[in-house]
Amino acid sequence: MKKLIVFTDLDGTLLDHYDYSWQDAKPALDQLQHHNCPIIINSSKTRSEIEWLRNAMGNTDPFIVENGSAVFIPDQYFAAQSGDLTIKRFGPPREEILEILARLRAEYNYEFIGFNDMSADQVAEVTGLNLEDAAKAKERDATEPLLWNDTEIRLHAFISRLEASGYSVVSGGRFYHVMGTVSKADSIAWLMNAYQNQYPDHELLSVGLGDSNNDVPMLEAVDIPVLVAGVHGKKIHVKRNELIRTTALGPKGWNQAMQELIAEYL
């Protein structure tokens, strides 16, 4: 018996780039639910942001937050698991990241401002989010986005010092995200092992859907990678010969690819 385990990015992939709707993907989402195939959100977003979306979608599967830094597993989702929402960390907690940032700022007078330094109003102003969503974006578990207000030369030194201490810095456009040395691929491997233990008599096939360079580690880690066409038009380099590319954008492309895979494998 075959089972698809679906890992998906959100913005520009499952969610429309402009209105953040997933309705165009609903036919495939309903089919996956009918076949009891997990749909695991794998995003740079925070727990608070994803939990709200999962509730709206009626999704009850595990989810991956902050670029693979942690997995949240619902109560009793896997056999022998108990307790409330369980967290499996792949990087250091945010508190540890804030400590080293404070130390580097004090020692070298680096000029930056992180989400922890800002009020929800300030986060809303710099991100364009509404106040409620800005508050959710501040509630982080394992990463710290910051605005760099110093020189380019000092930025390189700052990143080098963080990397020497076991951290990584991911550029997300406007913000630099300080996190552990993890990626979206680490949490996928851990979850696939958990699913294989849960379904020992099934042949599991992991599917990954994303639209940006940030999703490349996920697309290179799964059995079936799907690059969803994006509005940005950027070239995404994925080292996979069997990469599926959608022609439709966002959730329409998501729906197109997943319905074809469901027809082929289920």
C-alpha positions as a Markdown table, in Angstrom:
| # | Residue | x | y | z |
|---|---|---|---|---|
| 1 | Met | 0.0 | 0.0 | 0.0 |
| 2 | Lys | 1.2 | 3.5 | -0.9 |
| 3 | Lys | 0.8 | 6.6 | 1.1 |
| 4 | Leu | 1.8 | 10.2 | 0.1 |
| 5 | Ile | 3.3 | 12.3 | 2.9 |
| 6 | Val | 3.0 | 15.9 | 1.7 |
| 7 | Phe | 5.3 | 18.7 | 2.9 |
| 8 | Thr | 4.3 | 22.2 | 1.7 |
| 9 | Asp | 5.5 | 25.7 | 1.8 |
| 10 | Leu | 2.8 | 28.4 | 2.3 |
| 11 | Asp | 3.3 | 31.8 | 0.7 |
| 12 | Gly | 3.2 | 31.6 | -3.1 |
| 13 | Thr | 2.8 | 27.8 | -2.9 |
| 14 | Leu | -0.3 | 26.6 | -1.0 |
| 15 | Leu | -1.3 | 30.2 | -0.4 |
| 16 | Asp | -2.0 | 32.7 | -3.2 |
| 17 | His | 0.7 | 35.4 | -3.4 |
| 18 | Tyr | -1.8 | 38.2 | -3.3 |
| 19 | Asp | -4.8 | 37.3 | -1.2 |
| 20 | Tyr | -3.2 | 34.3 | 0.9 |
| 21 | Ser | -6.2 | 32.1 | -0.1 |
| 22 | Trp | -5.8 | 28.3 | -0.4 |
| 23 | Gln | -9.2 | 27.7 | -2.0 |
| 24 | Asp | -7.8 | 26.9 | -5.5 |
| 25 | Ala | -6.0 | 23.9 | -3.9 |
| 26 | Lys | -9.1 | 22.7 | -2.1 |
| 27 | Pro | -10.0 | 19.9 | -4.5 |
| 28 | Ala | -6.6 | 18.2 | -4.0 |
| 29 | Leu | -6.6 | 18.9 | -0.3 |
| 30 | Asp | -10.0 | 17.2 | 0.0 |
| 31 | Gln | -8.7 | 14.2 | -2.0 |
| 32 | Leu | -5.6 | 13.8 | 0.2 |
| 33 | Gln | -7.8 | 14.0 | 3.3 |
| 34 | His | -10.0 | 11.3 | 1.8 |
| 35 | His | -7.0 | 9.0 | 1.3 |
| 36 | Asn | -5.7 | 9.8 | 4.8 |
| 37 | Cys | -2.5 | 11.4 | 3.5 |
| 38 | Pro | -0.8 | 13.9 | 5.9 |
| 39 | Ile | -0.4 | 17.5 | 4.8 |
| 40 | Ile | 2.5 | 19.0 | 6.7 |
| 41 | Ile | 3.1 | 22.7 | 6.6 |
| 42 | Asn | 6.8 | 23.5 | 6.3 |
| 43 | Ser | 7.3 | 27.2 | 6.5 |
| 44 | Ser | 9.4 | 30.1 | 7.8 |
| 45 | Lys | 6.3 | 31.2 | 9.7 |
| 46 | Thr | 5.9 | 30.9 | 13.5 |
| 47 | Arg | 3.9 | 28.5 | 15.5 |
| 48 | Ser | 1.2 | 31.1 | 16.1 |
| 49 | Glu | 0.9 | 32.0 | 12.5 |
| 50 | Ile | 0.6 | 28.4 | 11.4 |
| 51 | Glu | -1.7 | 27.3 | 14.1 |
| 52 | Trp | -4.2 | 29.9 | 13.1 |
| 53 | Leu | -4.0 | 28.8 | 9.4 |
| 54 | Arg | -4.3 | 25.1 | 10.4 |
| 55 | Asn | -7.4 | 25.7 | 12.4 |
| 56 | Ala | -8.9 | 27.6 | 9.5 |
| 57 | Met | -8.1 | 24.8 | 7.1 |
| 58 | Gly | -9.1 | 22.0 | 9.4 |
| 59 | Asn | -5.6 | 20.5 | 9.3 |
| 60 | Thr | -4.6 | 18.3 | 12.2 |
| 61 | Asp | -1.2 | 17.0 | 11.1 |
| 62 | Pro | 2.2 | 18.0 | 12.5 |
| 63 | Phe | 3.7 | 21.2 | 11.2 |
| 64 | Ile | 7.3 | 22.6 | 10.8 |
| 65 | Val | 8.1 | 26.1 | 11.8 |
| 66 | Glu | 10.8 | 28.7 | 11.2 |
| 67 | Asn | 12.7 | 27.1 | 8.3 |
| 68 | Gly | 12.9 | 23.7 | 9.9 |
| 69 | Ser | 13.9 | 24.8 | 13.3 |
| 70 | Ala | 11.2 | 22.8 | 15.1 |
| 71 | Val | 8.4 | 20.3 | 14.5 |
| 72 | Phe | 5.1 | 20.5 | 16.4 |
| 73 | Ile | 3.2 | 17.2 | 16.8 |
| 74 | Pro | -0.5 | 17.1 | 18.0 |
| 75 | Asp | -1.4 | 15.1 | 21.1 |
| 76 | Gln | -1.3 | 11.3 | 20.6 |
| 77 | Tyr | -0.7 | 11.8 | 16.8 |
| 78 | Phe | 2.0 | 9.0 | 16.8 |
| 79 | Ala | 1.7 | 5.8 | 18.7 |
| 80 | Ala | 3.2 | 6.0 | 22.2 |
| 81 | Gln | 3.1 | 9.8 | 22.1 |
| 82 | Ser | 1.1 | 11.5 | 24.8 |
| 83 | Gly | 0.7 | 15.0 | 26.3 |
| 84 | Asp | -0.1 | 18.3 | 24.8 |
| 85 | Leu | 1.3 | 19.6 | 21.5 |
| 86 | Thr | 4.8 | 18.2 | 21.5 |
| 87 | Ile | 7.8 | 20.1 | 20.1 |
| 88 | Lys | 10.9 | 18.5 | 18.6 |
| 89 | Arg | 13.7 | 21.1 | 18.2 |
| 90 | Phe | 16.4 | 20.9 | 15.5 |
| 91 | Gly | 18.1 | 24.1 | 16.5 |
| 92 | Pro | 18.7 | 26.1 | 19.7 |
| 93 | Pro | 15.8 | 27.9 | 21.4 |
| 94 | Arg | 15.2 | 31.5 | 20.6 |
| 95 | Glu | 16.4 | 32.5 | 24.1 |
| 96 | Glu | 19.9 | 31.2 | 23.4 |
| 97 | Ile | 19.9 | 33.1 | 20.1 |
| 98 | Leu | 18.9 | 36.3 | 21.8 |
| 99 | Glu | 21.7 | 35.8 | 24.3 |
| 100 | Ile | 24.5 | 35.6 | 21.7 |
| 101 | Leu | 23.0 | 38.6 | 19.8 |
| 102 | Ala | 23.0 | 40.7 | 22.9 |
| 103 | Arg | 26.6 | 39.7 | 23.6 |
| 104 | Leu | 27.8 | 40.5 | 20.1 |
| 105 | Arg | 26.0 | 43.8 | 20.2 |
| 106 | Ala | 27.5 | 44.8 | 23.5 |
| 107 | Glu | 31.0 | 43.7 | 22.5 |
| 108 | Tyr | 31.2 | 45.0 | 19.0 |
| 109 | Asn | 28.5 | 47.8 | 19.0 |
| 110 | Tyr | 26.8 | 46.2 | 16.0 |
| 111 | Glu | 23.8 | 48.3 | 14.9 |
| 112 | Phe | 20.7 | 46.1 | 14.3 |
| 113 | Ile | 17.2 | 45.7 | 15.6 |
| 114 | Gly | 15.5 | 42.4 | 16.0 |
| 115 | Phe | 11.8 | 41.4 | 16.4 |
| 116 | Asn | 12.5 | 41.0 | 20.1 |
| 117 | Asp | 13.5 | 44.7 | 20.3 |
| 118 | Met | 10.3 | 45.8 | 18.5 |
| 119 | Ser | 6.8 | 46.3 | 19.6 |
| 120 | Ala | 4.0 | 44.7 | 17.6 |
| 121 | Asp | 3.3 | 48.1 | 16.1 |
| 122 | Gln | 6.9 | 48.4 | 14.9 |
| 123 | Val | 6.9 | 44.9 | 13.4 |
| 124 | Ala | 3.6 | 45.8 | 11.6 |
| 125 | Glu | 5.2 | 49.0 | 10.2 |
| 126 | Val | 8.4 | 47.3 | 8.9 |
| 127 | Thr | 6.6 | 44.2 | 7.5 |
| 128 | Gly | 3.3 | 45.5 | 6.2 |
| 129 | Leu | 1.4 | 43.0 | 8.4 |
| 130 | Asn | -1.7 | 44.0 | 10.3 |
| 131 | Leu | -1.2 | 44.3 | 14.1 |
| 132 | Glu | -2.7 | 40.9 | 14.9 |
| 133 | Asp | -0.4 | 39.1 | 12.4 |
| 134 | Ala | 2.6 | 41.2 | 13.6 |
| 135 | Ala | 2.0 | 40.0 | 17.1 |
| 136 | Lys | 1.9 | 36.4 | 15.9 |
| 137 | Ala | 5.2 | 36.9 | 14.0 |
| 138 | Lys | 6.9 | 38.1 | 17.2 |
| 139 | Glu | 6.0 | 34.8 | 19.0 |
| 140 | Arg | 9.1 | 32.9 | 17.8 |
| 141 | Asp | 10.5 | 29.6 | 19.1 |
| 142 | Ala | 13.9 | 29.1 | 17.4 |
| 143 | Thr | 14.8 | 32.1 | 15.2 |
| 144 | Glu | 15.3 | 35.9 | 15.4 |
| 145 | Pro | 14.7 | 38.1 | 12.3 |
| 146 | Leu | 16.6 | 41.4 | 12.4 |
| 147 | Leu | 17.1 | 44.5 | 10.4 |
| 148 | Trp | 20.8 | 45.3 | 9.8 |
| 149 | Asn | 21.6 | 49.0 | 10.2 |
| 150 | Asp | 25.4 | 48.7 | 10.0 |
| 151 | Thr | 27.9 | 48.5 | 7.2 |
| 152 | Glu | 28.3 | 45.6 | 4.7 |
| 153 | Ile | 31.8 | 44.9 | 6.0 |
| 154 | Arg | 30.7 | 44.6 | 9.6 |
| 155 | Leu | 27.8 | 42.4 | 8.5 |
| 156 | His | 30.3 | 39.9 | 7.1 |
| 157 | Ala | 32.2 | 39.9 | 10.4 |
| 158 | Phe | 28.9 | 39.6 | 12.3 |
| 159 | Ile | 27.9 | 36.6 | 10.3 |
| 160 | Ser | 31.3 | 35.0 | 10.6 |
| 161 | Arg | 31.2 | 35.3 | 14.4 |
| 162 | Leu | 27.8 | 33.7 | 14.6 |
| 163 | Glu | 28.8 | 30.8 | 12.3 |
| 164 | Ala | 31.9 | 30.2 | 14.4 |
| 165 | Ser | 29.6 | 29.9 | 17.4 |
| 166 | Gly | 27.4 | 27.3 | 15.7 |
| 167 | Tyr | 24.6 | 29.5 | 14.3 |
| 168 | Ser | 23.6 | 30.4 | 10.7 |
| 169 | Val | 22.2 | 33.5 | 9.1 |
| 170 | Val | 19.6 | 33.3 | 6.3 |
| 171 | Ser | 18.9 | 36.3 | 4.2 |
| 172 | Gly | 15.1 | 36.6 | 3.6 |
| 173 | Gly | 15.1 | 39.8 | 1.6 |
| 174 | Arg | 14.6 | 42.6 | 4.1 |
| 175 | Phe | 15.4 | 40.6 | 7.2 |
| 176 | Tyr | 18.3 | 38.4 | 8.2 |
| 177 | His | 17.2 | 35.4 | 10.1 |
| 178 | Val | 19.5 | 34.1 | 12.8 |
| 179 | Met | 19.0 | 30.4 | 13.6 |
| 180 | Gly | 20.7 | 27.1 | 14.3 |
| 181 | Thr | 22.5 | 25.2 | 11.5 |
| 182 | Val | 19.3 | 23.5 | 10.4 |
| 183 | Ser | 17.1 | 23.5 | 7.3 |
| 184 | Lys | 13.7 | 22.3 | 6.2 |
| 185 | Ala | 15.3 | 19.0 | 5.2 |
| 186 | Asp | 16.2 | 17.9 | 8.8 |
| 187 | Ser | 12.7 | 17.9 | 10.1 |
| 188 | Ile | 11.4 | 16.0 | 7.0 |
| 189 | Ala | 13.8 | 13.2 | 7.6 |
| 190 | Trp | 12.8 | 12.9 | 11.3 |
| 191 | Leu | 9.0 | 13.0 | 10.4 |
| 192 | Met | 9.4 | 10.4 | 7.6 |
| 193 | Asn | 11.0 | 8.0 | 10.1 |
| 194 | Ala | 8.2 | 8.6 | 12.5 |
| 195 | Tyr | 5.6 | 7.9 | 9.8 |
| 196 | Gln | 7.4 | 4.8 | 8.7 |
| 197 | Asn | 7.2 | 3.5 | 12.3 |
| 198 | Gln | 3.5 | 4.4 | 12.3 |
| 199 | Tyr | 2.8 | 2.7 | 9.0 |
| 200 | Pro | 5.2 | -0.2 | 8.7 |
| 201 | Asp | 3.2 | -2.0 | 6.0 |
| 202 | His | 3.0 | 1.0 | 3.7 |
| 203 | Glu | 5.3 | 2.3 | 1.0 |
| 204 | Leu | 5.7 | 6.0 | 1.9 |
| 205 | Leu | 6.4 | 8.6 | -0.7 |
| 206 | Ser | 7.4 | 12.1 | 0.5 |
| 207 | Val | 6.2 | 15.0 | -1.7 |
| 208 | Gly | 7.6 | 18.5 | -1.3 |
| 209 | Leu | 6.0 | 21.6 | -2.8 |
| 210 | Gly | 7.7 | 25.0 | -2.8 |
| 211 | Asp | 8.3 | 28.1 | -4.9 |
| 212 | Ser | 11.5 | 29.8 | -3.8 |
| 213 | Asn | 15.2 | 29.3 | -3.0 |
| 214 | Asn | 14.3 | 28.9 | 0.6 |
| 215 | Asp | 12.5 | 25.6 | -0.3 |
| 216 | Val | 15.4 | 24.0 | -2.1 |
| 217 | Pro | 16.6 | 21.9 | 0.9 |
| 218 | Met | 13.1 | 20.5 | 1.1 |
| 219 | Leu | 12.8 | 19.8 | -2.6 |
| 220 | Glu | 16.1 | 18.1 | -2.6 |
| 221 | Ala | 15.2 | 15.9 | 0.4 |
| 222 | Val | 11.8 | 14.5 | -0.7 |
| 223 | Asp | 11.0 | 11.6 | -3.1 |
| 224 | Ile | 8.9 | 13.7 | -5.3 |
| 225 | Pro | 9.8 | 17.4 | -5.6 |
| 226 | Val | 7.4 | 19.9 | -7.0 |
| 227 | Leu | 8.5 | 23.5 | -7.9 |
| 228 | Val | 5.4 | 25.6 | -8.0 |
| 229 | Ala | 5.5 | 28.5 | -10.5 |
| 230 | Gly | 5.9 | 31.8 | -8.6 |
| 231 | Val | 5.0 | 35.4 | -9.5 |
| 232 | His | 8.6 | 36.5 | -8.7 |
| 233 | Gly | 9.9 | 34.8 | -11.8 |
| 234 | Lys | 13.2 | 34.0 | -10.2 |
| 235 | Lys | 15.2 | 31.0 | -11.4 |
| 236 | Ile | 15.3 | 28.3 | -8.7 |
| 237 | His | 18.1 | 25.8 | -9.0 |
| 238 | Val | 17.2 | 22.3 | -7.6 |
| 239 | Lys | 19.7 | 19.4 | -8.0 |
| 240 | Arg | 17.0 | 16.9 | -9.0 |
| 241 | Asn | 16.5 | 15.5 | -12.5 |
| 242 | Glu | 13.0 | 14.4 | -11.8 |
| 243 | Leu | 11.7 | 17.8 | -10.6 |
| 244 | Ile | 8.1 | 18.5 | -11.4 |
| 245 | Arg | 7.4 | 22.1 | -12.5 |
| 246 | Thr | 3.9 | 23.5 | -12.5 |
| 247 | Thr | 2.6 | 25.9 | -15.1 |
| 248 | Ala | -0.1 | 27.4 | -13.0 |
| 249 | Leu | 0.9 | 29.8 | -10.1 |
| 250 | Gly | 0.5 | 29.2 | -6.4 |
| 251 | Pro | -2.4 | 27.1 | -5.1 |
| 252 | Lys | -3.6 | 26.5 | -8.7 |
| 253 | Gly | -0.3 | 24.9 | -9.5 |
| 254 | Trp | -0.3 | 23.1 | -6.2 |
| 255 | Asn | -3.7 | 21.6 | -7.0 |
| 256 | Gln | -2.6 | 20.7 | -10.5 |
| 257 | Ala | 0.5 | 18.8 | -9.4 |
| 258 | Met | -1.2 | 17.0 | -6.5 |
| 259 | Gln | -4.2 | 15.8 | -8.4 |
| 260 | Glu | -1.8 | 14.3 | -11.0 |
| 261 | Leu | 0.2 | 12.6 | -8.2 |
| 262 | Ile | -2.9 | 11.3 | -6.5 |
| 263 | Ala | -4.1 | 9.8 | -9.8 |
| 264 | Glu | -0.8 | 8.2 | -10.4 |
| 265 | Tyr | 0.0 | 6.8 | -6.9 |
| 266 | Leu | -3.3 | 6.4 | -5.0 |
